Amino acid sequence: MVVAQREASEIRADIERARDQLAVTVDQLAERLAPQRLAERTKAAIKEKLTSPAGMAVVGGTAAVLTVLVIRNLRRSRR
């Protein structure tokens, strides 16, 4: 009977350890998936892409196309 009690206490201890580990994991996931943290990561990723040579080329090309379209529309509206 002493053996059965010891096993039950070991099981309880295992359950408690598993519960503590689960709580830590849930806290880590909540931190990782917090909306503010996701927004910061997204902002950093966009900034990194825009400051890369390819990103700067895309931004420059887009600005050039928009400038041409605005000038074209202004000239058409004056006619």
C-alpha positions in Angstrom: 0.0 0.0 0.0 2.9 2.4 0.6 4.1 1.7 -2.9 0.7 2.7 -4.3 0.8 6.0 -2.4 4.2 6.8 -3.5 3.3 6.2 -7.1 0.2 8.4 -6.7 2.4 11.2 -5.3 4.9 10.8 -8.2 2.0 11.1 -10.6 0.8 14.2 -8.9 4.3 15.6 -9.0 4.5 14.8 -12.7 1.2 16.4 -13.4 2.3 19.5 -11.5 5.5 19.8 -13.4 3.6 19.3 -16.7 1.2 22.0 -15.7 4.0 24.4 -14.8 5.7 23.7 -18.2 2.5 24.2 -20.0 2.0 27.6 -18.3 5.4 28.7 -19.3 4.8 27.6 -22.9 1.4 29.4 -23.0 3.1 32.6 -21.6 5.8 32.4 -24.3 3.3 31.9 -27.1 1.2 34.8 -25.8 4.3 37.0 -25.7 5.3 36.0 -29.2 1.8 36.5 -30.7 1.0 39.8 -28.9 -0.5 42.2 -31.5 2.0 45.0 -30.6 5.0 42.6 -31.0 3.6 41.4 -34.4 3.2 45.0 -35.5 6.8 45.8 -34.5 8.1 42.8 -36.3 6.1 43.6 -39.4 7.3 47.2 -39.3 10.9 46.1 -39.0 10.6 43.7 -41.9 9.0 46.3 -44.1 11.7 48.9 -43.2 14.4 46.4 -43.9 13.0 45.6 -47.3 12.5 49.2 -48.2 16.0 50.1 -47.3 17.5 47.3 -49.3 18.8 48.1 -52.8 15.9 46.2 -54.4 13.4 47.9 -52.2 14.8 51.3 -52.9 14.6 50.6 -56.7 10.9 49.6 -56.3 10.1 52.7 -54.3 12.0 54.9 -56.8 10.3 53.2 -59.8 6.8 53.6 -58.2 7.5 57.3 -57.4 8.6 57.8 -61.0 5.5 56.1 -62.5 3.2 58.1 -60.1 4.9 61.3 -61.1 4.4 60.6 -64.8 0.7 59.8 -64.2 0.1 62.9 -62.2 1.7 65.1 -64.8 -0.1 63.4 -67.6 -3.5 63.8 -65.8 -2.7 67.5 -65.1 -1.9 68.1 -68.8 -5.1 66.3 -69.9 -7.3 68.3 -67.5 -5.9 71.6 -68.8 -6.9 70.8 -72.4 
